[in-house]
Structure formats: structure tokens, C-alpha cells
Amino acid sequence: ALRGRRPEAPFLVLDHRLDRDTSGCLLLAKTRPALLALHRLLREGDMEKRYLALVAGSWRGGQREVTLALEKNRPRSGERMVEVSETGKQATSLFVPHQRYGSATLMEIRLLTGRTHQARVHAAHLGHPIAGDDKYGDREFNRRLHKLGLRRLFLHAQRLRFEHPVSGCKMDVEAPLPDELSGVLAKLI
């Protein structure tokens, strides 16, 4: 769709992807060299990725860095699942609590690596699954939030920070929390 709207930029390619129900920042490259440079930044951990998530439970303590190996598998249903496994690839996330809402906590999650479903699996493994997560989440928690208007995963790619691969300028890209998610938070107060 973007290529069709911008015929002068026929190469436009997504640099990374977000899970289907995740909102927020997406990064596109206009040229192949820029795409390769952005991939290198992601691979080497030189791109800061911050997400906002509403997680189940009242988070105790401050920020916590989590390093757990993750492995992809496909159950018989054909749906891709990711699980914590010693034979998986290392993944590191930093969880920073922002605000508590009784039985939920608004959390900033900084992905220090970029594995499939990393934030979702790490949060669930810690006992604080992300609201609206029908794959790794808590059904009862999801039901309660559905009554408050949550119709999707409460995961938002809030910020990307990196050095532009061509100009070298510091880039800081932010996306505000969508109204549908802000509305859920307003009902929790």
C-alpha cells in the first residue's frame, strides 16, 4: 500500500515487524543499503526499542532485567508458539514499572534483543502476562479487561532510538498510546 502511494520510492521495505495486535512505531527503509544498515543496528543491539504494556498483577520492586533463552516451535495446530528453553536463543528484556492499577501494572519493556514474541513470553514467564494476550496470557484477567473495553493485545511500540544509517543523525521516533488503550487505563483508575 505504501509503495502504491509513493511511486517515487519503489523499494520501501519494513525493517522490522510487530505482532498483529501491537500498535506503534514501524520503521521502513527506502533503499537496500539503508535496510541492511538498519538490520545491522537491530542485530547488534544499537537500536533502542521501548514498548508499553499493561501486565497482570501488581509488580513488586523496581526495574528488572530478564535474560531467558527462547525457542520457537509449532504445535499440531500449526500455530507458532515460543517458549522459554535452554536450547533456544538468548533474549534479554528490561521491565520498568510505570504505574500500578490495582491488579494490573503499566510497564515499559525495553527489548535488548529482538526475538519473536519476546516481550509476551518474558512477561508471562515472570507471572505478569500482557493484557489481551490470547496465546500466552491469563484468560480471567483478559475477561476482566475485555469488560473495560480492551479488544486487543495491550502492547504498544512506543519509541525507537537509533543513529540514522546514512546521515549519522540521532533519531528518536515516538508513537502516542492509541485512544483505545488510553481509554482502558482511564477506566482502571
N, C-alpha and C positions, 0 to 999 in steps of 0.2 A: 504494500500500500504506500509506504514512504517513497519507494523508488518511482512509483507511478506519479506521485505528487511532485517529485523533484527529478525531472528528466536530466537535469544538468549534473546530477550526482548518481550515476547508474550503479556504482559499487556499494552503496550504503549497506552495511552488514552489522548485525548485532554483535557487540563484543562479548557479551555475557547474557545469560538468560535469568529470568525469575520464574519461580513456580507459578502455575496458572492463577492462583488466587492472591498472589503477592502484588501489591501496588508499589509505586515509587520510581526511583531513578533507573533509567536504562541508558546504556552507553552505546552509541553507534560509531563506526569508523567510516570515513569517506574514501579511504584508499587502502590497498592491501598492505603497504608498509606500515601505515598507522594501525591497522588491525593487528599485525604481528607484534608491533611495539606494545600495544595495549595488552595483548595476551601475555607478553613477557612480564609486564608490570604485575598482572594478576598472579602469574605463576611464582614470581619472586617475592610476593608479598609487599610490593611497592605501591599498591592501591588500597587505600583505607575504605572499607565498606562498613557502614553502620545501618542497622535495622532497628525499627521499633516493633516490639511485640508485646501483646498482653498475655501473660502467662498465668496458669492456675496456681493458686496458693499465695500465701504471704511470704515473700522472700525474706529470709533472715540473714543479717550481715550485709556487708558491702559488696563491692565487685568481686567477681571470681573468674579466674581463667581456667578453662576446661580443655584438656587435651585428651582426646579419645579417638582411637582408630575406628574408621567407618568402612563398612563393606556393603556393596550393592548386591542384591540378589533378586530373583524373580520367583515368587511362589507360583503354584499351579495356576492360579487365576490369570497370570501374565502381568499383573500389576507390579511395577518396580517398587521394592522396599529397600530401605537402608537400615543397617543395624550396627550397633557397637560390636566390634570383633577384633581380637588380637591380630588376625590375619589381614585386616583392612589397611587403608591408607590413613596416616596420621592427619588429624584435623584439630584445629585449635580455635576456640571461640572465647571471647571475653564478655561476660554478663555484667551489666551495670544497672542496678535498680534505679528507676526514676521516681516512681510514686506507687504507694500501696493503696489498694481499693478493697479493703476487707479480705475477701477470698481470692483476690487477683492482684498482680503487680505489673505495672507498665515497666518494661525492661528495654534497655538499649543492648543490642547484641552486635558486637564487632567481630566480623569474620576475619580471622587472621590467615585462614586458608580458604579454599573455595571448593568444598565437596558437595555433592548432590544432597539436598535436604539437611545440610549440616546444622543449621540453627534449630530446625524442628526436632531432629534426633537428639542433639545435645540437651535441649530444653526438656524433652520427655525423659531422657535418661536421668536428669537431675531431679525428677519428680515434679517438674513445673512445665507441663506441656503447654503449647501455644493454643490460645483460644481459637475455636473453629477448625482445628486440625482433625479431619476425619480419618487420617491414616495413623498418626502417632499420638493422638490426643485423648482426652478424658471425656467420655460420652456425656456424663452427668453435667460436668462443667460446661460443655458445649451447649447442652439443652438449656441451661440457665441463661447463658448469654444470647442464645437464639431468641428467647423471650424478650430480651432487651433490644433486639433488632440486629444482632450480628448474623450476617448471611454468608460470611466467607471467613477464610483464614485471617486472623488479626496479625499480619506480618507486613511490614512496610519498609521498603528500601529507602531510608531517609536521606542518606548522604554518601557521596563518593568524593574522595580527595586523592589527587594524583598529579604528577607532573606531565604536562602535555608532551606527547612523544615527538612532536616536530618543533614547536616553539620553545619548549622548556619552561613555559609559564606554569605557575601553580594553579591548579584547577580545583574548585570547591563547588560541587553541584549538590543542591538540596531539593527535596520534594516535600511539600507540607503534607501532613496527615490528612487523608481524604475525609470529607464530612461524614461519610457513613461510619468511619472508625471513631472520629471525634465524638459523634453522637452517642456511641456506645459508652465511651468514657464519661460523658456528661450524665448518663443515667446511673453510673456506678457510684457517683459522689453522694 
